Amino acid sequence: MQFKTIIEPFRIKMVEPIRQTTREERERLLAEAHYNLFLLKAEDVLIDLLTDSGTGAMSSGQWAGMMLGDESYAGAKSFYKFEAAVRTITHLKHVIPTHQGRAAERILFGSVLNPGDIVPNNTHFDTTRANTEYRGATALDIPIAEAHDPAAILPFKGNIDLEKLERVLVDNPGKVPLAMITVTNNSGGGQPVSMANIRAASAICHRHNVPLFLDCCRFAENAWFIKTREEGYADKTPLEIAQEMFSYVDGATMSAKKDGMANIGGFLALNDDALAQECKNLLILTEGFPTYGGLAGYDLEALAVGLEEVLHEDYLQYRIRSVAYLGDILTANNIPIVQPPGGHAIYIDAKTMLPHIPQSEYPAWALSLALYLEGGIRSVEIGSVMFGHQPDGSEKPAAMELVRLAFPRRVYTQSHVDYLAEVLLYVNSIKDDIRGVKIVESPPMLRHFSAKMTPVHDTLLQS
Ligand SMILES: Cc1ncc(COP(=O)(O)O)c(C=O)c1O
C-alpha cells in the first residue's frame, strides 16, 4: 500500500521554544527596528522565514561528526573528509573551504575580474552582484524571458537565456572572464535550471574559451527538480544528477549554509591549477589556511555529513513538497505567487497583490512588514529596496517586487505552515489597507540589510 501523506523524514530530539508576541508589541518593535525586519531581535519573531541560509537543524549524524573535529591548523583530518564529500559530488579538482558563500565569491572575483569586465548569470544573488560590482565589473542578469513573469508556469524557469549568453560572449571578446549559473535561481524565485540548459550553456562558454561556474548553494534541490521534471532522469539518483550537473562546469562557489545542511560554511571548487593557487593565496590573506578556510574542524565535519544527507530522496521529497504545500494553499486562495513554487521558498508577487502601492513606495517591503505585524512572521523583500539602487547612485525599479518566505531546513512542521497560511490569508483580506514605505537612511551597498525605513503615510495600515 502506497500512503499519500509525505511526512517529515525525521523525529525531533531537541526543541527550541518560540515566543508569541502581541500585535501591540510588534507595532512597537517594528518602529524600534526602523521598519527593517533585519533589525529585529530573532526572539521577537514567531516564525522566522527570513532565510534558509544557515538556519537549518543539523542531524544527530552531523552533531556526532562535530565531536570528531580535528582542529589542527594545517592538514586536519576533517578537511580531507570535507574535501572528499565535495569531490564525490562535483569531481572538481581543487576544493577551497570558505566561511560562507560570499567569501568564495570575493576570492574568485578578486582573482579573475577587472574593471570593465562582464559576468553573465541567470540571476545574480545580491552578494554575487555586489562582489562583482565591487571589482568594477558588470553583473549581467540574463534569465529566460518567462523568468520575469511571476504567473508563467514552466518546469525550468531558472534557465539562463542561451541566445543572450552567446551574444554577450560574441560581442565582448576578452571581457568575460567567467559566466555563472545559479542553481536554483534564488533571486528569480528559487526556480530550477534544467540539465539541458546547463549542458548547452557549457557548450557555448567553452566554444568561446570562457569558463562556466555554478553558484551551487541549492544544487541538491535543483537535482530533485531535474529528477522529477526532466525527461530521462526519473531513474537516476540525486547524486548522479548532481554529478552530471557539475560535469559541465569548470568551477563552483557554494554557500554551504543551504544544501550543505550546516549553520556556517562554504567553498570554492575549480579545476584550473593556476587559478586555484591564486585563490588559495588570497584565502590565506583573509580566510585562513587552505585546509580550514575560516572554518573550525568541527564545521568541516558537519558539512561532510550534511553534503551526503542532503541528497537523500526522502529528505528532498519532503523538502520540495513542504514548500509546494504552502504554494498550493495560497494559489487556491488567489494570492499571487511566483509560479510554480520554488525549491526553498515561496515568493509572493507583491506588485500584483498590492497594485495601489507604486514601486517607488516599495510594495514588497510594506507587505513583509504587514506579515510581521499581523502574525509575527519574518520574511524578506526581494524587490526595489534590495535591487533598486544602481552602482552610479541612481534608482531603477526592480523587475519584480517579491516577498520571499524561505523555509529553514528540517526546522518547522506542517502545523507551522498551516499557521503561516492562515496569517497570509488574513493579510490578503486586509491588503487594500496596507500603505507604502520610504527610505530614511541607507548605506551605499546592500542597503536592505541596514536601511532605516518609515511608512509614507504615518502608519503601515490605513485604519
Ligand atoms: C544563490 C546565492 N548565492 C550566494 C549566496 C551567498 O552566500 P552566503 O550568505 O553564505 O555568503 C546566497 C545566500 O543566500 C545565495 O542564495
The ligand as a MOL file (V3000), in Angstrom:
LIG
                    3D

  0  0  0     0  0            999 V3000
M  V30 BEGIN CTAB
M  V30 COUNTS 16 16 0 0 0
M  V30 BEGIN ATOM
M  V30 1 C 22.2810 31.9970 -4.7060 0
M  V30 2 C 23.1490 32.5040 -3.5940 0
M  V30 3 N 24.4350 32.8070 -3.8360 0
M  V30 4 C 25.2500 33.2480 -2.8740 0
M  V30 5 C 24.7930 33.4300 -1.5770 0
M  V30 6 C 25.7320 33.9770 -0.5350 0
M  V30 7 O 26.0370 33.0410 0.4490 0
M  V30 8 P 26.4010 33.4560 1.9420 0
M  V30 9 O 25.1950 34.0690 2.5480 0
M  V30 10 O 26.7800 32.1530 2.5750 0
M  V30 11 O 27.5560 34.3910 1.8880 0
M  V30 12 C 23.4660 33.1250 -1.2700 0
M  V30 13 C 22.9730 33.3300 0.0990 0
M  V30 14 O 21.8000 33.4370 0.3920 0
M  V30 15 C 22.6140 32.6390 -2.3120 0
M  V30 16 O 21.3330 32.3390 -2.0900 0
M  V30 END ATOM
M  V30 BEGIN BOND
M  V30 1 1 1 2
M  V30 2 1 2 3
M  V30 3 2 2 15
M  V30 4 2 3 4
M  V30 5 1 4 5
M  V30 6 1 5 6
M  V30 7 2 5 12
M  V30 8 1 6 7
M  V30 9 1 7 8
M  V30 10 2 8 9
M  V30 11 1 8 10
M  V30 12 1 8 11
M  V30 13 1 12 13
M  V30 14 1 12 15
M  V30 15 2 13 14
M  V30 16 1 15 16
M  V30 END BOND
M  V30 END CTAB
M  END
